[in-house]
């Protein structure tokens, strides 16, 4: 909605009571890349006013916390003000009546109200003010985080020191009342520093180029999934891992139903979160294969909806051996008639290996290879994967059907390799597999390969 007021007041409200955790409002001043310029662009209880004076934390009362934003004073390179909230000592599922109200500060007229529902989240981007066509607008966001204010701040470029001792700020001043919001006279409770809220080493969550351009629902899913990828890696002590991620999608005839009902598109979207979290540039190389392999255009996170529509396609199945005519291919699209309908995994494995050799990077490569089985080129596949043992690549195979997976499933037990460079698991109904379980299984063998490959000098 358009905002014509020069100064607005964002009031976070909830119903306080016994057992209800402590809730705080904060704001992040973001540039066009969706990140802060420095830690000074974070306004919260320990830093209650921005240096420009444009954003002020007014102080908290029972059941309310408020911020004033002077839109005319905001510096020109600030494109968005994210209105955030965090909870201490619980989750938002324990906070009844959570809502955000936006007022015109001068008159006290209510401009908007956004009622929020949450579960295990401990931090939220409730809403945001953003520039558009020379003016300002407001939108409700409701994007949740499971790792608190520290995790939310880190996602937008704030440096959070987990070792910083807790410190209580001076008592907060009462919230200046609007006609629609008259706060009680009780004093604000003691507040805690960000550092005091971080439990151990927080996983680093990357904000990927173009992420801010995604549709809101997809951006929210991506953010939560990146956090889950980071949590899965943190279990293995890998909080700062960088890796190249390559996606391989089976497009053989037996996969048709999985493409038609959107299963493969859902898989590709979930794997984009792995690349967004692990890869420095957030891009993911991708291949499709059936009788022959075909490299797809690189998947860039900001173009994810279009990429899924254009490139997640099955091989064209035809009756009596006749090839279907092309259907007016869009730029960059693969002619799936050339890909065919049979299973020839060894060809795409060889092509990916050649790409990795010809395009070396200092980081390890993680190949996420999805197939519905029907593997019949066992000897050829085994030769390729054995030859790849000395290469800085880990091959993670995921079965999507109930067919036999041949050597892919047996490779873990095959002797005669310096290091186990292959992982496999089957997810017969991957759509019902929660993200947490999927990423845990996906990344379960990769860390042990990393350790052993470094010890043997395969990785530098």
VOKOL-775400 format. One line per 3 residues: number of its first residue (from 1); their letters; for each residue x, y, z of C-alpha. Coordinates in Angstrom, 1 decimal, always signed. Example, Ala and Ser with C-alpha at 12.3 -4.5 7.8 and 13.67 -1.06 7.14 Angstrom:
BEGIN
1) as) +12.3 -4.5 +7.8 | +13.7 -1.1 +7.1
# end
This chain:
BEGIN
1) xxx) +0.0 +0.0 +0.0 | +1.2 +3.6 -0.7 | +2.5 +5.6 +2.3
4) xxx) +2.1 +9.4 +2.0 | +2.9 +10.2 +5.6 | +6.4 +11.7 +6.1
7) xxx) +6.9 +10.0 +9.5 | +5.3 +6.7 +10.4 | +5.2 +4.7 +13.7
10) xxx) +5.4 +0.9 +13.6 | +3.9 -0.6 +16.8 | +4.5 -4.3 +17.4
13) xxx) +1.8 -5.6 +19.7 | +0.9 -8.9 +21.5 | -1.0 -10.1 +24.5
16) xxx) +1.3 -10.4 +27.5 | +0.8 -12.9 +30.3 | +2.2 -15.6 +32.3
19) xxx) +4.6 -17.8 +30.3 | +4.6 -15.5 +27.3 | +8.2 -14.9 +26.2
22) xxx) +9.8 -11.4 +25.9 | +9.3 -9.7 +22.5 | +11.4 -6.9 +20.9
25) xxx) +11.0 -4.7 +17.8 | +13.9 -3.7 +15.6 | +14.6 -2.3 +12.1
28) xxx) +17.2 -2.9 +9.4 | +18.1 -0.1 +6.9 | +18.8 -1.9 +3.6
31) xxx) +20.3 -0.8 +0.3 | +19.3 -2.0 -3.2 | +21.2 -5.3 -2.7
34) xxx) +19.1 -6.2 +0.3 | +21.9 -5.8 +2.9 | +23.0 -3.2 +5.4
37) xxx) +25.9 -0.9 +4.7 | +27.4 -1.5 +8.1 | +26.3 -2.6 +11.6
40) xxx) +25.2 +1.0 +12.2 | +22.1 +0.3 +10.0 | +20.6 -1.9 +12.6
43) xxx) +18.3 -0.1 +15.1 | +17.3 -2.1 +18.2 | +17.3 -1.9 +22.0
46) xxx) +21.1 -1.7 +22.3 | +21.4 +0.8 +19.4 | +18.1 +2.8 +19.7
49) xxx) +18.7 +5.5 +17.1 | +20.2 +5.5 +13.6 | +23.0 +8.1 +13.0
52) xxx) +20.9 +9.9 +10.5 | +18.0 +10.2 +13.0 | +15.6 +8.7 +10.5
55) xxx) +14.8 +5.6 +12.5 | +14.3 +5.5 +16.3 | +13.5 +2.7 +18.7
58) xxx) +11.0 +4.4 +21.1 | +11.1 +1.8 +23.9 | +8.9 -1.0 +25.1
61) xxx) +5.9 -1.3 +27.3 | +3.9 -4.4 +28.3 | +2.5 -5.8 +25.1
64) xxx) +3.9 -3.2 +22.8 | +7.2 -2.1 +21.3 | +7.5 +0.8 +18.8
67) xxx) +9.8 +2.4 +16.2 | +9.5 +5.8 +14.4 | +10.6 +6.1 +10.8
70) xxx) +11.1 +9.5 +9.2 | +10.9 +8.7 +5.5 | +12.0 +12.2 +4.4
73) xxx) +15.2 +11.9 +6.4 | +16.3 +8.5 +5.1 | +19.4 +8.6 +3.0
76) xxx) +19.0 +8.2 -0.7 | +20.8 +4.8 -0.9 | +18.4 +3.3 +1.6
79) xxx) +15.8 +1.5 -0.4 | +14.0 -0.6 +2.3 | +13.4 -0.5 +6.0
82) xxx) +12.7 -4.0 +7.3 | +10.5 -3.9 +10.4 | +11.6 -6.9 +12.5
85) xxx) +10.7 -8.7 +15.7 | +12.5 -11.3 +17.9 | +11.5 -13.3 +20.9
88) xxx) +13.7 -14.3 +23.8 | +13.2 -17.4 +26.0 | +10.7 -19.1 +23.7
91) xxx) +9.2 -19.0 +20.2 | +6.5 -17.0 +18.6 | +4.2 -19.9 +18.8
94) xxx) +4.0 -19.0 +22.5 | +3.1 -15.3 +21.8 | -0.6 -14.8 +21.4
97) xxx) -2.1 -11.9 +19.5 | +1.1 -11.0 +17.7 | +0.4 -8.1 +15.2
100) xxx) +2.0 -5.0 +13.6 | +0.2 -1.7 +13.3 | +1.4 +1.2 +11.2
103) xxx) +0.4 +4.8 +12.2 | +0.9 +8.2 +10.8 | +3.0 +9.6 +13.6
106) xxx) +1.7 +13.2 +13.4 | -2.1 +12.5 +13.6 | -2.1 +9.0 +15.1
109) xxx) -4.2 +7.7 +12.2 | -3.9 +3.9 +11.7 | -2.7 +3.1 +8.2
112) xxx) -2.4 -0.7 +8.4 | -2.7 -3.7 +10.7 | -1.0 -7.1 +10.0
115) xxx) -1.9 -10.0 +12.3 | +0.8 -12.7 +12.4 | +0.8 -16.4 +13.1
118) xxx) +3.9 -18.4 +13.8 | +5.2 -21.6 +15.3 | +8.9 -22.4 +16.1
121) xxx) +10.2 -19.2 +14.7 | +12.2 -16.9 +17.0 | +12.6 -13.9 +14.7
124) xxx) +10.5 -12.3 +12.0 | +10.6 -9.7 +9.3 | +7.1 -8.5 +10.0
127) xxx) +6.8 -5.9 +7.3 | +8.8 -3.4 +5.3 | +8.8 +0.1 +4.0
130) xxx) +10.3 +0.4 +0.5 | +10.8 +3.0 -2.2 | +8.8 +2.8 -5.4
133) xxx) +8.4 +5.3 -8.2 | +9.7 +8.2 -6.1 | +7.4 +7.5 -3.2
136) xxx) +7.2 +5.0 -0.3 | +5.0 +1.9 +0.1 | +4.4 -0.6 +2.9
139) xxx) +3.9 -4.4 +2.6 | +3.3 -7.2 +5.1 | +6.1 -9.8 +4.9
142) xxx) +5.8 -12.4 +7.8 | +9.2 -14.1 +7.0 | +10.3 -16.3 +9.9
145) xxx) +13.7 -17.4 +11.2 | +14.4 -20.2 +13.7 | +17.7 -18.8 +15.1
148) xxx) +16.6 -15.6 +16.7 | +17.7 -12.0 +16.3 | +21.3 -13.0 +15.7
151) xxx) +20.3 -15.2 +12.8 | +18.0 -12.6 +11.3 | +20.6 -9.9 +11.6
154) xxx) +23.4 -12.0 +10.1 | +21.2 -12.8 +7.1 | +21.1 -9.1 +6.2
157) xxx) +24.9 -8.5 +6.7 | +25.2 -7.6 +10.4 | +28.2 -8.9 +12.2
160) xxx) +27.0 -10.7 +15.4 | +29.6 -11.5 +18.0 | +28.5 -14.7 +19.8
163) xxx) +31.0 -14.1 +22.6 | +29.9 -10.6 +23.5 | +28.8 -10.6 +27.2
166) xxx) +25.2 -9.6 +27.9 | +24.7 -6.0 +28.9 | +21.5 -4.2 +29.9
169) xxx) +20.8 -0.7 +28.3 | +19.6 +2.3 +30.2 | +15.9 +2.2 +31.0
172) xxx) +13.8 +2.9 +27.9 | +11.6 +6.0 +27.6 | +7.9 +5.5 +27.4
175) xxx) +6.4 +5.1 +23.9 | +4.9 +8.5 +22.8 | +1.3 +7.7 +22.5
178) xxx) -0.8 +7.8 +19.3 | -4.5 +8.3 +19.8 | -5.0 +4.7 +18.7
181) xxx) -2.2 +3.4 +21.0 | -2.1 +4.5 +24.7 | +0.6 +2.5 +26.4
184) xxx) +0.4 +1.5 +30.1 | +2.7 +3.3 +32.5 | +4.7 +0.2 +33.6
187) xxx) +8.5 +0.4 +33.2 | +10.2 -1.5 +30.4 | +11.7 -4.8 +31.6
190) xxx) +15.5 -5.4 +31.5 | +16.8 -6.1 +28.0 | +19.6 -8.4 +26.9
193) xxx) +22.4 -7.7 +24.4 | +22.5 -9.7 +21.1 | +25.6 -11.5 +22.1
196) xxx) +23.9 -12.9 +25.2 | +21.3 -14.5 +23.0 | +23.6 -16.5 +20.7
199) xxx) +24.1 -20.1 +21.8 | +27.5 -21.2 +20.6 | +28.7 -20.7 +17.1
202) xxx) +25.8 -19.5 +14.9 | +25.7 -20.8 +11.4 | +26.4 -18.2 +8.7
205) xxx) +23.4 -17.6 +6.4 | +24.3 -16.2 +3.0 | +22.1 -13.6 +1.3
208) xxx) +22.3 -14.5 -2.3 | +22.4 -12.0 -5.2 | +18.9 -11.6 -6.7
211) xxx) +17.1 -13.2 -3.8 | +15.3 -10.0 -3.0 | +13.7 -10.2 -6.5
214) xxx) +11.9 -13.5 -5.9 | +8.2 -13.7 -5.2 | +7.6 -13.3 -1.5
217) xxx) +6.4 -16.9 -0.8 | +9.4 -18.4 -2.7 | +11.8 -15.9 -0.9
220) xxx) +10.4 -17.1 +2.4 | +10.8 -20.7 +1.6 | +14.4 -20.2 +0.4
223) xxx) +15.4 -18.3 +3.5 | +14.0 -21.0 +5.8 | +15.7 -23.7 +3.7
226) xxx) +19.0 -22.0 +3.7 | +18.9 -21.9 +7.5 | +18.1 -25.6 +7.6
229) xxx) +21.0 -26.4 +5.3 | +23.2 -24.4 +7.6 | +21.9 -26.3 +10.6
232) xxx) +22.5 -29.6 +8.9 | +26.1 -28.6 +8.2 | +26.6 -27.2 +11.7
235) xxx) +25.9 -30.6 +13.2 | +29.2 -31.7 +11.5 | +31.1 -28.6 +12.5
238) xxx) +30.9 -27.0 +9.1 | +29.6 -23.5 +9.8 | +31.6 -21.7 +7.1
241) xxx) +31.8 -24.3 +4.2 | +31.9 -23.1 +0.6 | +31.3 -25.5 -2.2
244) xxx) +30.3 -25.6 -5.9 | +26.9 -27.4 -6.3 | +25.9 -29.2 -9.5
247) xxx) +22.4 -30.5 -10.1 | +21.6 -33.5 -12.3 | +18.0 -34.4 -13.2
250) xxx) +16.9 -37.7 -14.7 | +14.6 -36.9 -17.7 | +13.9 -40.4 -18.9
253) xxx) +10.5 -41.6 -20.0 | +9.7 -43.2 -16.6 | +10.1 -39.8 -14.9
256) xxx) +7.1 -38.3 -16.8 | +4.6 -38.5 -14.0 | +7.1 -36.9 -11.5
259) xxx) +7.6 -34.0 -13.9 | +3.8 -33.7 -14.7 | +2.8 -33.4 -11.0
262) xxx) +5.6 -30.9 -10.2 | +7.7 -33.2 -8.1 | +10.9 -32.5 -10.0
265) xxx) +10.3 -28.7 -10.0 | +9.9 -28.9 -6.2 | +13.1 -30.9 -5.9
268) xxx) +15.0 -28.3 -8.0 | +13.7 -25.5 -5.9 | +14.8 -27.3 -2.7
271) xxx) +18.3 -27.9 -4.1 | +18.6 -24.2 -5.1 | +18.7 -23.5 -1.3
274) xxx) +21.7 -25.8 -1.0 | +23.5 -23.8 -3.8 | +22.4 -20.5 -2.3
277) xxx) +23.9 -21.4 +1.1 | +27.1 -23.2 -0.1 | +28.1 -21.5 -3.3
280) xxx) +29.8 -18.0 -3.1 | +27.9 -16.7 -6.2 | +24.7 -18.6 -5.5
283) xxx) +24.7 -20.1 -9.0 | +24.2 -23.8 -9.7 | +25.3 -25.7 -12.8
286) xxx) +22.7 -28.2 -14.0 | +22.4 -31.1 -16.4 | +19.5 -33.2 -17.6
289) xxx) +19.9 -36.6 -19.1 | +18.1 -39.7 -20.5 | +19.6 -41.4 -23.6
292) xxx) +22.0 -38.4 -23.8 | +23.1 -35.7 -21.4 | +22.4 -32.0 -22.0
295) xxx) +23.8 -29.1 -20.0 | +21.1 -26.6 -18.8 | +21.7 -22.9 -18.4
298) xxx) +23.1 -22.1 -14.9 | +20.5 -21.7 -12.3 | +20.7 -18.2 -10.7
301) xxx) +18.7 -17.8 -7.6 | +17.0 -14.5 -8.6 | +15.7 -16.2 -11.8
304) xxx) +14.5 -19.4 -10.1 | +10.8 -19.2 -11.1 | +11.6 -18.7 -14.8
307) xxx) +14.3 -21.3 -14.7 | +12.0 -23.9 -13.3 | +9.4 -23.1 -16.0
310) xxx) +11.8 -23.2 -18.9 | +14.2 -26.0 -18.0 | +12.6 -28.6 -15.7
313) xxx) +11.2 -30.7 -18.5 | +11.0 -34.4 -19.3 | +12.4 -36.1 -22.5
316) xxx) +9.8 -36.1 -25.2 | +8.1 -39.6 -25.3 | +6.7 -40.5 -28.7
319) xxx) +4.6 -43.4 -30.0 | +6.0 -46.0 -32.4 | +9.4 -44.3 -32.4
322) xxx) +8.3 -41.2 -34.1 | +9.9 -38.0 -32.9 | +7.6 -35.2 -31.9
325) xxx) +8.2 -31.8 -33.7 | +9.7 -29.0 -31.7 | +7.2 -26.8 -29.9
328) xxx) +8.8 -23.5 -30.4 | +11.8 -23.6 -28.1 | +12.4 -20.5 -26.0
331) xxx) +16.0 -19.1 -25.8 | +18.3 -21.4 -23.8 | +15.9 -24.3 -23.8
334) xxx) +17.2 -27.8 -24.6 | +15.5 -29.7 -27.4 | +14.4 -32.7 -25.3
337) xxx) +14.0 -34.8 -28.5 | +17.8 -35.0 -28.5 | +17.9 -36.1 -24.9
340) xxx) +15.7 -39.1 -25.5 | +14.0 -41.4 -23.1 | +16.5 -44.2 -22.0
343) xxx) +18.7 -44.3 -18.8 | +22.4 -43.6 -19.6 | +23.7 -42.3 -16.3
346) xxx) +27.4 -43.0 -17.3 | +27.2 -40.4 -20.1 | +26.2 -37.5 -17.9
349) xxx) +28.6 -38.6 -15.1 | +31.4 -38.4 -17.7 | +30.3 -35.0 -18.9
352) xxx) +30.1 -33.5 -15.4 | +33.6 -34.9 -14.6 | +34.9 -33.2 -17.7
355) xxx) +33.3 -29.9 -16.8 | +34.9 -30.1 -13.3 | +38.3 -30.8 -14.7
358) xxx) +38.0 -28.0 -17.3 | +36.7 -25.5 -14.8 | +38.7 -26.0 -11.6
361) xxx) +37.8 -24.0 -8.4 | +39.5 -24.0 -5.0 | +36.4 -25.4 -3.3
364) xxx) +35.0 -29.0 -3.4 | +32.2 -29.9 -5.7 | +29.0 -31.5 -4.5
367) xxx) +26.9 -33.2 -7.3 | +23.2 -33.7 -6.4 | +22.1 -36.5 -8.8
370) xxx) +18.3 -37.4 -8.9 | +17.1 -40.6 -10.7 | +14.1 -42.8 -10.5
373) xxx) +16.2 -45.9 -11.0 | +16.0 -48.5 -13.8 | +19.9 -48.4 -13.8
376) xxx) +21.2 -51.0 -16.3 | +24.7 -49.7 -17.3 | +26.2 -50.8 -14.0
379) xxx) +29.7 -51.6 -15.3 | +30.1 -48.3 -17.2 | +28.8 -46.3 -14.2
382) xxx) +31.1 -48.1 -11.8 | +34.1 -47.3 -14.1 | +33.3 -43.6 -14.2
385) xxx) +32.8 -43.3 -10.4 | +35.9 -45.3 -9.6 | +37.9 -43.1 -12.0
388) xxx) +36.4 -40.0 -10.1 | +37.8 -41.1 -6.7 | +40.9 -38.9 -7.1
391) xxx) +38.8 -35.9 -8.1 | +37.6 -33.1 -5.7 | +33.9 -34.2 -6.2
394) xxx) +31.4 -35.9 -4.0 | +28.5 -37.6 -5.8 | +25.3 -37.7 -3.8
397) xxx) +22.6 -39.9 -5.6 | +19.0 -39.6 -4.6 | +16.4 -42.2 -5.7
400) xxx) +13.0 -40.8 -6.5 | +11.2 -44.0 -7.4 | +10.7 -47.6 -6.4
403) xxx) +12.8 -49.1 -9.1 | +16.2 -50.8 -8.7 | +19.2 -48.5 -8.5
406) xxx) +21.9 -51.0 -9.3 | +25.5 -49.9 -8.7 | +24.4 -46.5 -7.3
409) xxx) +22.9 -48.2 -4.3 | +25.8 -50.7 -3.9 | +28.7 -48.4 -4.4
412) xxx) +29.1 -47.7 -0.6 | +30.1 -51.3 -0.1 | +32.4 -51.7 -3.2
415) xxx) +36.1 -52.2 -2.1 | +39.2 -50.9 -3.7 | +38.8 -47.1 -3.4
418) xxx) +41.0 -44.7 -1.4 | +38.0 -42.7 -0.3 | +34.2 -43.2 -0.4
421) xxx) +33.2 -40.5 -3.0 | +29.6 -41.6 -3.4 | +26.5 -41.4 -1.2
424) xxx) +23.0 -42.8 -1.9 | +19.6 -42.8 -0.4 | +16.1 -43.4 -1.7
427) xxx) +13.2 -41.0 -1.1 | +10.2 -42.8 -2.5 | +7.9 -39.9 -1.7
430) xxx) +10.2 -36.9 -1.5 | +7.4 -34.4 -1.5 | +6.4 -35.7 +2.0
433) xxx) +10.0 -35.6 +3.3 | +10.4 -32.5 +5.6 | +13.2 -30.1 +4.6
436) xxx) +15.1 -30.8 +7.9 | +15.2 -34.6 +7.2 | +16.0 -34.1 +3.5
439) xxx) +19.0 -31.9 +4.1 | +20.3 -34.0 +6.9 | +20.2 -37.1 +4.6
442) xxx) +21.5 -35.1 +1.7 | +24.6 -33.9 +3.6 | +25.2 -36.9 +5.9
445) xxx) +28.2 -38.4 +4.0 | +29.6 -35.2 +2.4 | +31.4 -34.0 +5.6
448) xxx) +33.2 -37.3 +6.2 | +34.3 -37.3 +2.5 | +35.6 -33.8 +2.9
451) xxx) +37.7 -34.7 +6.0 | +39.2 -37.8 +4.3 | +39.7 -36.1 +0.9
454) xxx) +41.7 -33.3 +2.7 | +43.7 -35.8 +4.6 | +44.7 -37.7 +1.4
457) xxx) +45.5 -34.5 -0.5 | +42.6 -34.9 -2.9 | +41.4 -31.5 -1.6
460) x) +43.8 -28.7 -0.9
# end
